[in-house]
């Protein structure tokens, strides 16, 4: 039999496909036609199409519900926090009585123990400082040891502190509702704090504390309107427009009836 001829051609190099060179003056800019890509409506706010995280959606829905539903006075009082200027003065005072860190407490105790061992006298008294923790503050209020109580307005769930204003009123302990739990937490070296309390201050701050105690008694403890006023009941824009349209139609109908009776 005759030998088979090889299909490959000998002596010929394979031809490579030539790729077009990119023009440096006009570089290729591929476009994305997906949602939010290259082509978007000019000047349109697309924030309502964003899929927000779940905690953002929950807090926005809660804010809307507090507007729409009838909110009882016990819950509505937490929307009446003190103003910005008043809060600045209160937090400036409380900043002087932040609790000791663990390292500072150990150092103070060691110094006091060393003084006692040398016979220099009695150990130094613990300095005035903020008290925090719901159970601890509740005990202080019940025993009437708290001089001023600050409650955060955004505690979740609200039932944790819902009863505390009533207890402060019964025990005649001045309290204030402030913004917010993160700011209170910063005072006591925590992420958040639902409530903090002062049991005492130094002599130089006694007059300042008396001012804030009077303010708390006036605005919260003895404020009868705060304990009676309901909140919420504010309808949305679409519902308000619908009710206005209905009221105008009824007014026109009444006007027609009056005009027909005059004839």
Buried (B, 14 or more C-beta within 10 A) or exposed (E): EEEEEEEEEEEEEEEEEEEEEEEEEEEEEEEEEEEEEEEEEEEEEEEEEEEEEEEEEEEEEEEEEBEEEEBEEEBBBBEBBBEEEBBEBBBEBBEBBEBBEEEEEEEBBEEBEEBEEEEEEEEEEEEBBBBBBBEBBBBBBEEEEBBBBBBBBBBEEEEEBBEBBEBBBEBEBBBBBBBBBEBBBBBBBBEBBBBBBBBBBEEEBEEBBBEBBEBBBEBBBEBEEBBEBEBBEEEEEEEEEEEEEEEEEEEEEEEEEEEEEEE
